[in-house]
Amino acid sequence: MATLKVRDLGDYIREQRMSSSISLRQLARLAGVSNPYLSQIERGLRKPSAEILQQIAKALRISAEALYVQAGILEERDADTDVPGAILRDEWVTERQKQVLLEIYDSFRKENNGERQSPPPVAEPAPEPEPKPARKRTATTARPVEADVPQ
């Protein structure tokens, strides 16, 4: 396992925050931590737990894995992943689908000129819809009846 570079982690978080145009206060509020604690993390004075890193990653809309790697909790993945091999070995995908996936993957690689890309930001879950007001049911009819309408 990689060693924890607290200062590097703090610098990385600060860079991500600034590139997202988020103030320290905003990030602290979004991540559910105090302003002083986040400031200490960014200055390399505190070593955050994996749970706190996950909250910060969610607030920054970046992958928690990226922060775990920066913190030394996870090893960085080998850049030479075998995506084509994984596609070809997948038994649940048809041969035609495999061909299309490989073509798309190849076009992305060519578009990026083989340069390694930053992980995509993590999408925030959609807010849950507001619950509908409850309706009363009468014991005899079992039909919905508006609560304020007399019978």
DOFIKOL-910338 format. One record per residue (C-alpha): z, y, x. Coordinates in nm, 3 decimals. Example, Ala and Ser with C-alpha at 12.3 -4.5 7.8 and 13.67 -1.06 7.14 Angstrom:
Z_Y_X
0.780_-0.450_1.230
0.714_-0.106_1.367
***
This chain:
Z_Y_X
0.000_0.000_0.000
-0.084_0.348_0.128
0.193_0.581_0.237
0.291_0.866_0.009
0.166_1.203_0.126
0.369_1.429_-0.101
0.221_1.751_0.039
-0.137_1.622_-0.002
-0.059_1.514_-0.358
0.078_1.858_-0.442
-0.226_2.027_-0.293
-0.454_1.795_-0.491
-0.272_1.871_-0.818
-0.287_2.245_-0.746
-0.662_2.225_-0.671
-0.725_2.033_-0.994
-0.515_2.281_-1.192
-0.691_2.583_-1.044
-1.038_2.433_-1.090
-0.949_2.379_-1.457
-0.830_2.742_-1.482
-0.487_2.635_-1.602
-0.174_2.827_-1.504
0.128_2.649_-1.362
0.317_2.726_-1.684
0.040_2.589_-1.904
0.017_2.267_-1.703
0.394_2.225_-1.705
0.399_2.264_-2.084
0.103_2.029_-2.134
0.253_1.767_-1.901
0.603_1.797_-2.050
0.775_1.897_-1.726
0.960_2.211_-1.624
0.787_2.495_-1.439
1.019_2.467_-1.136
0.969_2.090_-1.113
0.589_2.120_-1.123
0.602_2.398_-0.866
0.811_2.175_-0.637
0.558_1.892_-0.680
0.271_2.124_-0.590
0.456_2.248_-0.281
0.526_1.892_-0.168
0.902_1.915_-0.219
0.927_1.652_-0.492
0.786_1.302_-0.526
0.690_1.248_-0.893
0.716_0.910_-1.063
0.409_0.724_-1.186
0.501_0.829_-1.541
0.507_1.199_-1.448
0.176_1.158_-1.262
0.025_1.004_-1.575
0.145_1.301_-1.785
0.000_1.547_-1.531
-0.330_1.357_-1.521
-0.355_1.362_-1.900
-0.283_1.736_-1.907
-0.548_1.799_-1.639
-0.790_1.561_-1.812
-0.842_1.360_-1.496
-0.786_0.991_-1.436
-0.432_0.882_-1.365
-0.582_0.643_-1.111
-0.703_0.941_-0.905
-0.348_1.077_-0.889
-0.205_0.733_-0.811
-0.444_0.704_-0.518
-0.348_1.051_-0.395
0.020_0.958_-0.427
-0.030_0.632_-0.239
0.073_0.422_-0.538
-0.272_0.259_-0.553
-0.523_0.181_-0.283
-0.855_0.358_-0.316
-1.123_0.128_-0.449
-1.397_0.019_-0.216
-1.698_0.243_-0.271
-1.927_-0.058_-0.251
-1.855_-0.205_-0.592
-2.086_-0.474_-0.717
-2.184_-0.319_-1.048
-2.526_-0.486_-1.058
-2.366_-0.823_-0.984
-2.109_-0.773_-1.258
-2.382_-0.686_-1.507
-2.587_-0.991_-1.412
-2.285_-1.225_-1.439
-2.181_-1.102_-1.784
-2.246_-1.382_-2.034
-2.204_-1.158_-2.340
-2.502_-0.936_-2.256
-2.861_-1.044_-2.320
-3.118_-1.047_-2.041
-3.293_-0.746_-2.195
-2.963_-0.554_-2.216
-2.889_-0.643_-1.854
-3.229_-0.509_-1.749
-3.171_-0.182_-1.935
-2.819_-0.142_-1.794
-2.946_-0.200_-1.440
-3.224_0.056_-1.488
-2.979_0.316_-1.618
-2.733_0.246_-1.336
-3.011_0.272_-1.078
-3.131_0.603_-1.225
-2.778_0.747_-1.207
-2.746_0.639_-0.844
-3.080_0.799_-0.758
-2.991_1.116_-0.950
-2.670_1.149_-0.747
-2.850_1.069_-0.420
-2.596_0.801_-0.344
-2.320_1.063_-0.318
-1.981_0.953_-0.438
-1.875_1.135_-0.754
-1.531_1.245_-0.867
-1.385_1.040_-1.149
-1.470_1.180_-1.491
-1.196_1.364_-1.678
-1.002_1.155_-1.921
-1.086_1.244_-2.280
-0.797_1.360_-2.491
-0.743_1.151_-2.804
-0.855_1.312_-3.129
-0.575_1.457_-3.341
-0.460_1.240_-3.628
-0.559_1.362_-3.975
-0.298_1.524_-4.198
-0.137_1.275_-4.439
-0.233_1.311_-4.806
0.045_1.407_-5.048
0.214_1.112_-5.211
0.154_1.040_-5.578
0.411_0.899_-5.815
0.347_0.576_-5.999
0.503_0.491_-6.330
0.660_0.151_-6.378
0.476_0.076_-6.702
0.120_0.181_-6.617
0.106_0.147_-6.238
-0.149_0.429_-6.245
-0.120_0.726_-6.013
0.028_1.025_-6.189
0.059_1.374_-6.043
0.423_1.444_-5.953
0.441_1.780_-6.136
0.260_1.673_-6.458
0.500_1.579_-6.741
0.426_1.254_-6.927
***
